[in-house]
Amino acid sequence: MTTRVLVVDDSGFIRRRIVQILNVEPELEVVGMAANGQEAINQAAQLKPDVITMDVEMPVMDGITAVKEIMQRTPCPILMFSASTKAGAQSTLDALEAGAIDFLPKELDQIDHNRERAENLLRSRVRKIGRAGVTFKNRTSLPRRDLQKSEVRQKLVQNKGGQPINNLSPRLLVIAASTGGPVAMQKVLTELPVNFPLPVLLVQHMPANFTPSFAERLDRLCNIGVKEAVEGDRLKPGTALLAPGGKQMILKKVGGQFSIEIRDSRVGENYQPCVDTTLDSVAEFFPGKVLAVVLTGMGTDGREGSRKLKKEGSTIWAQDEQSCTVYGMPKAVADAGLVDNVVALNNIGNALAQLNG
């Protein structure tokens, strides 16, 4: 199956370079190029590509505005190319909120200093996003209805293997995500009350230059406090700690107090941060007392960590397929038989708000 791609960038050199990289892959076919957002809108409607690669800063119409228009008129998976600056990170988060599905650094050496690996990653990401497009339309028309507490509780009981909220008494909440995660995580966290009784750990696959801006955005929007985790941070009720990009976040216990340890990745930890690494750590220190929520994302990161959590008696929730941008990580834990509840994105925050610490 061929993935048809529209390449959008105001730089002719960049457009040609992306085309050269993608055309190496027989499964990828560049069907058009656009130099600004307005051209992108027109060509998206005319060509109906499977994937669009989109720059942010462009003349005539910027990428964020173009994403909004395309998602309203002809929804299509969009991969943003981001600048490495703080402003670039903020703009990319805006684009994701507008409907873009994923992002990569605009400079290849920021993806990987090995150019061949960087080019392979770009092709792989476009290919996977193209495959995800078959369920993409489900994400663009999610019903918005806030359920009453009794309705949420009943819905969870009806889910396969579902547990009533009243029966849960976790001491720690962990929320994990990858592709589509920034928007999903924002939705969940903004629905938690200011007096939320649990400490929260957040693991989102994201580069190091993005996690500070993402944490700042969440802290600005949420009732609970959110910050990028640093070495020595202590777990506190009503405070969410975001794993820093490019590192691993685990727990340690010093003098009876639980705190955060930030370390470099080790062999076998393919993601930075890695969900499995964090879940393994919390399973050790909070046996049977963790609620892990696995949100949208490509791949299987989180499955083995969830397996360890379940062995210790903890609880796993997974986002349902219909509301996922990419049904990869939640599917992995569900297929492994590790999930206690499968919950739609619109219901997760409301359900979590009922927890008693």
N, C-alpha and C positions, 0 to 999 in steps of 0.2 A: 504494500500500500504506500503510495507516494504522498508525502506531506507538502502542500503547496504554501509557499512563504512569500509575504510581502515585506520588503525591507524599506524602512523609513529613517532617513537621516539627512540633515542639510548639507553634510560634507560628501561630495562626490567620491572622494578617496575612500572614506569609511564605507559608503554604500558598496563600492566595487570590492573592497576587501571582504566584507561580510558575504557577498555573493560568491566570491572565490572560495571562501572557507566552506560554505554550505553546499556548493555544487560538487564538492569532492564526494559527498555522500549520495549514492544512487537513490536513496529513499527520500531525499529532499530535492525540491524543485522550486527555485525562485521564479515566481510568475510576474513580479512587478517591483518597481522601485518608486519611492516618493521622496521629495525634498523638503516637505513641510507637512504640518498636520492637516491642512485642508486637502492637499493632494492625497494624503493617506485615507481620509474619509471617502473621497470620491472613488479611489481605487479599491478600497475595501468593499464598497457597494457593487462595483463593477466586476471585480475578479473573484470575490468571495473566497479569500485564502483560508487555509486551515490554521495558520499562525501568522502573526505580525510581529516583527521586531521594530521597536519604536525608540527613538531618541527623545529626550525631554526638552532640551533647549533648541528651538528652531524658529526661524522667521515666519511671518504670515500667521501661523497658528502653532502654539507649543504642543508638546506631546500629551500633557495632562488633559488639555481641552479636547484634543483629538480622541483620546481614550474614552472620555465621557460621551462624545458624540457617537463614536463607533459602537459603544456598548448599548446605546439607546436605539440605534438604527439597524446595525448588522452585527450583533454580538459575535466576537471571535477571540480566541485566546491570544493575549498580547504579552510579549516579553519585552520589558523595558531595559534599555542600556543606561546605566547610571554613572555619573561622575563620582569620584572618590571623596569629594568635599562634604562637609556637614550640610551645606545647602543642597548638594546633590542627593544626599541621603534623605533629607526632608522632602524634596520634590518627588523622589521615587516612592516614598511612603504615601504621598498624595496620589500618585498614579495608581498604586495598588488599591487605595481606597476608592478610586474612581472606577476600578474594574479590571486593571491589568492583573495577569495571573502570576507573574514571576519577574525576576530581574537578574541581571548580571552586570559586573563592572564593564565600563565602556572600553577600557584599556586591557588588552589581553594579558599583559604581564601582571595585572592585578588579580586575574583569575588564577593564573599559575605562571611561575617564572619560566617553566618549560613550555615553549610556544606550541609544540605539538600536542601536549596534554590539554592546554587551554583551548585549542581549536577543536579537539575531540570533545571536550566538555560542552562547548557551544553547540556543536552539532547534536550531541546527545540530548541536551536540554530542549532544543527546538523539536527534535523527534518525539521526545516524551510528551511535551506540551501538545503537539499535534495529536498524539494518541488520546490524550486527556480530553480533547475537544469533543469527543463523542458524547460526553456527559456534561459538557460545559453549559449548555442551554439551561440545564436544571438549576445551576447556581444563579443565573441572571433573573430568575422570576420566583424567588423564594417568598412564600406567604409571610406577611408580617402580622402576627397576632400574639399579643402577650397573654399567656395563660395565667389563670388564677392559681394560687398555691395548690388547692385541692385538685385542679385539673392536671397540673404537672405531676403531682404525686401519683395520681391514678394512671397517667400515661406511662410513667416509669414502671409501675407494677405490671402493666400489660406487656411491656417489652420482654423479649425472650430472655429468661433468666433475670428479670428485673428485680431490683431491691427497692423497697420503699425508703424514702429519704429518712424517715424517723428511725430506721434501723441502723443508720450509718453514724459512726462516731469517730471519724478520722482525726488525727492530730496534725496532719500535713496534707496540703493540696499541691499536686504537681500538674502543670498543663504543658503539653508538648505539641509542636506543630512544625511543618515545613512549608511546602508550596501552598499559598493561600492563607497561611497562618497569621500574618500580621493583621489582616482584616478580621478573621475569625476570632483571634485572641482578643482583639480590641472589643469586639461585640460582647464576648463573655465577661471580660473584666469590668466593663463599664456598667454591668448590671449587678455587680456585687455591692452590698451596702457598706457604709463607712465603718460600721461596727462588725465587719466580717470577722469571725472568731478564729480563723486559722492562718498560720503563715503559708505563703504561696511561693513556689518555685516555678519559673517559666523557662522553658527551653525551646527556642526558635532557631532553626537553621538560618543563619544570617552572618554576613561578613563583619569583621571587627569595626569597620567605620560606620556601620549602620546601627548597631545595638545601642549606643548612647542616645541617638536621636529617637529610636523607637521607644526606649524607656522614658525619655522626657515626654514624648507624645502621650504615652499611656498614663503617666503621672498627672499630666494636665487634664486628661479627659475622665479619669476614674475617681471614684469616691475613696478607694483605698490608695495607699501610697505605693508607688512603683519606682524602682531604681535599678540601674545596672549593677549587678553584684560585684563586689570587690573582696579581696582577701580579708577575712575576719568579720564580715557582716554576720550579725546574729539573726536567728529566726524570730520574727515577731508577728503576733496576730495582726491581721489587717495590713500587712506589708508584703508586696510581691517583689522578688529578686529575680532579675532577668540574667540568664547566663551570658557572659560576654562573648562576642564573636571571636573565633580564632582560638578559643581556650576551652577547657573543660571545667565544669562546676560540680563539685562534690561536697559532701558534708564531713565535718570532723567534730569531735567532742573533746572539749578542754575544760577541766574543772567543773564538770556537770552541765556545761552550757554547749548547745549546738551552734556551730558557726560554719561559714562558707570557706572552702578552700578552692582557690583558682590555680589550675596547673596546666602545663602544656599537654598536648595530645601524645598518646602512646601508640605503638604498633597495634593495628586492628581497629583503632577508633577512626572510622572513615569520615565522620562529620565533626565539625568544630563550631559549636558545641554538639555533643552526641547525647541523644536522649537516653540510650541504654546505659551510658556511663553514670548519668545522674540518677536514674532509677535504681541501678545496682547499689549505689551509695545509700539512698534513702531507705531501701529495703533492709539494709544491714542495721541502720540506727532506729528505724520506726517499724519493726516487724508487725504486720497486721494492722497498722494504723495510718496507712497512706491511701488517699484517693487520687488516682492518676487519671487524667482526662487526655485522650489522644485525639487531636484534631487533624484536619486536612493536611495532606503532604504526600510527596512521592516516596517510594521506597519502603523499607521495613524497619527503619530505626524506631526503637521503642518496643519491639516485639519481645526481645530477649530480656530486657529490663522488666517488662510487664510480667513475663514468665516467673522471674524471681520474686516480684511483688506478690503474685498470686500464690506461690509456694509458701510465702510467709503469712498469707491470709488477708492481704490487702484487697482493695476494690479497684476495678478498671472500668472506666466508661470510654466509649468510642463515639465519635461523631458519625451520624448516619450517611449513607452513600449519597442520597439526594442532595444534601446541603453541603457536601464537600466540593471544593475546587478540584482536588485530585484525591480519589479514593484509593490511597496507597497505604499509608501508615495505619489508619483505622482498620482497613481491610486485613492487614497483616495480623493484627492482634485478634481481630474477630475470627479469622480463619483458623488461628491457632487455638481457639476455644478458651480465650483468656478474658473475655469481656462479660461484665455483669449487666451493663445497660448500654443500649444503642440509642443515642439521643440526637434529635435534630438540633442544629446550631441555634435556632431561635428559642429553644427550651433550656439550653445548658446553663446559662447564667442565672435564670430564674430558679432552676433546681438547686444550683449551688448556694444561692442566697438563703435557702432554708436549712442549711447544715448547722448543727450545733457542735461547737468545739468541745 
